Amino acid sequence: MNSSPAFRPVAIETVGPAANRHLPRRQFLTLTALAAAAVATATRFMSGFAAEAAGRKLKLCLSPGSIGVNASQTETIALAAQYGFEAVEPYPDYLAKLSADQMAELQSDLKAKQLAWGAAGLSVEFRRDDQAFQDSLQRLPALADAKQRAGVTRVGTWLMPGDRQLTYLQNFRRHAQRLREVAKVLADRGQRLGLEYVGTFTSRAGQKFPFVHTLAEARELIGEIGTGNVGVVLDSWHWWQAGDTEADLLALAAKDVVSVDLNDAPAGVAKNQQQDGRRELPAATGVIDVGVFLNALNRIGYDGPVRAEPFNKPLNDLDNDAACAATIAALKKAFALIQPA
């Protein structure tokens, strides 16, 4: 991962400006994390009430790999409960190994901690050659079965925004055909597939043939797949980079959105020079209007997971507790911008 200019914990006010100038960086980060953790611990049992009172159904989701947290499935669930998250990313490979009794125990633990499942990642390699696609597709039914037993209903993946060999139409046809096969397997098990378009200008600049990189193009691909269980993974970063608008979001129905990523962008960098792997936590800089983004999703009735995916090296360098504390504080700061629909 690449580094962003500086890491600014959202909970900085809890330590105090004067103290910040005199504390060593590591000690400051530790105190910041502890302060945020205390707030999260005090409120985690009220998360459902707080969500209802705020007039939202969007769920604060912990996706550990996105914030540099290295944790097993059970550890991730424990961290999510400890820091006040409302949903947690499922690990299909882990779920596939569980016995019926172990699965029941896991589901009971989720219920006791008042946690929902977020979106699972898609294991199918649809971006490479036919053999790689077919080999990985053969593994999908078993993993989808495990997700079904666990109660997971959302699966997400991302689309390359260009190709060096395939024209747009050739790439469009290949994606539609391959993802249709994937979607049918998931549909048989009550699962929805989300496709994330990559709007970052620098990510497609080196490709000969641009591919899907806007919400409108993603919706065209979804329409061509035509299975009825495919929607979008919306990322505030790519929404902003693609030049998509509030009106584009309001044109969606809740069922069109499978999962959501929430990020901000470094300040002082031109929009067309931003790098996909150098982002900020939600509401950290204000470069991306996450308030408009979240309020539009709330207005259409989206009720699924929202995770932070900042690709931020200073954040990734923190230990698990500090990273979770900083992330939940940032997400709650962003969610405070949501107005009742």
Buried (B, 14 or more C-beta within 10 A) or exposed (E): BEEBEEBBBBBBEBBEEEEBEEBEEEEBBBBBBBBBBEBBEEBBEEBEEBBEEBEBBBBBBBBBBBBBBEBEBEEBBBBBBBBBBBBBBBBBBBBBEBEEEEBEEBBEBBEEBEBBBBBBBBBBBBBEEEEEBEEBBEBBEEBBBBBBBBBBBBBBBBBBBBBEEBEBEEBBEBBBEBBBBBBEBBBEBEBBBBBBBBBBBEBBEEBEBBBBBBBEBBBBBBEBBEBEBBBBBBBBBBBBBBEBBBEBBEBBEBEBBBBBBBBBBBEEBEEEEBBBBBBBBBBBBEBBBBBBBBBBBBBBBBBBBBBBBBBBBBBBBBBBBBBBBBBBBBBBBBBEBBEEE
